Amino acid sequence: MLWLYALVSIPLYLWFLHHMGDRWGQHLPADDDTGFWLPIVVPLTAFSFTTLSSTSWWWSTEDRPFLLGRKGWRFVMVFVVAMSLMAGFFGSPHRDVVAVLLTTMVTTIGIAGLWLLPPTLSSPLLDTLRRPKASADPS
């Protein structure tokens, strides 16, 4: 199920960010080079930052910090969510509640897919998720 979810959600999210970044760039003045870079940088940033955060969260423990650790991923994810919402809102032809709701839905679906990518690609990590937790009660 994780493979199917990742296969659908991640391309949808990255395409959405590319498309909205391109539309956002079209609203900028013609002499502004940012319009060229938005459809490239926004999806790449979302993919790399979310993958970095999720990999760090999945592989770290309290005893063994990995990359950002268990707590360092929060700032990066706030940045990705804010960037994604801005791209969806400013790239929308009608800046209204519907644009915010659509952007929020696609952002949630895409970030969840990217967040679940490390266990999808890692057999040992996926096995630990499938294994039932031992109860603390010895009886």
C-alpha positions, 0 to 999 in steps of 0.5 A, spaced: 500 500 500 505 504 501 508 503 494 501 505 491 500 511 495 507 513 494 507 512 486 500 516 486 501 522 491 509 524 490 508 525 482 501 529 483 504 533 488 511 535 484 507 536 478 502 541 482 508 545 485 511 545 478 505 547 475 503 552 480 510 555 480 510 556 473 503 560 474 506 564 480 512 566 475 507 568 470 505 573 475 511 576 476 514 582 471 517 580 465 524 582 467 524 578 473 528 572 472 525 569 478 519 566 474 524 562 470 526 558 476 520 558 480 517 551 477 524 548 478 526 550 485 519 549 488 518 542 487 526 540 488 526 544 494 519 540 497 522 534 495 529 534 498 527 538 504 521 533 506 525 527 504 531 529 508 526 531 514 522 524 513 529 520 513 532 523 519 525 522 523 525 515 521 532 513 522 533 517 528 532 515 535 533 518 542 540 515 543 542 515 535 540 522 532 541 522 524 541 528 520 537 533 523 535 528 529 528 527 532 526 534 533 530 538 528 526 536 522 520 541 524 523 548 522 524 545 515 517 542 514 514 548 516 518 552 511 516 546 505 509 547 507 509 555 507 512 554 500 507 549 498 501 553 500 504 560 497 506 557 490 499 554 490 495 560 492 499 565 488 499 560 482 492 560 482 488 564 477 483 565 483 485 567 489 480 565 494 478 559 499 477 554 494 485 555 492 487 555 499 483 548 500 485 545 494 493 547 495 492 544 502 489 538 500 495 537 495 500 539 500 497 534 505 497 528 500 504 530 497 508 531 504 504 524 507 507 521 500 514 524 501 514 522 509 512 515 507 518 514 502 523 512 507 519 506 509 517 504 502 524 504 500 527 500 506 526 493 507 529 493 514 525 499 516 518 497 513 519 490 517 520 494 524 513 497 522 510 491 521 513 487 527 508 488 533 510 492 539 512 488 545 507 490 551 510 493 557 506 488 561 510 482 563 504 478 564 
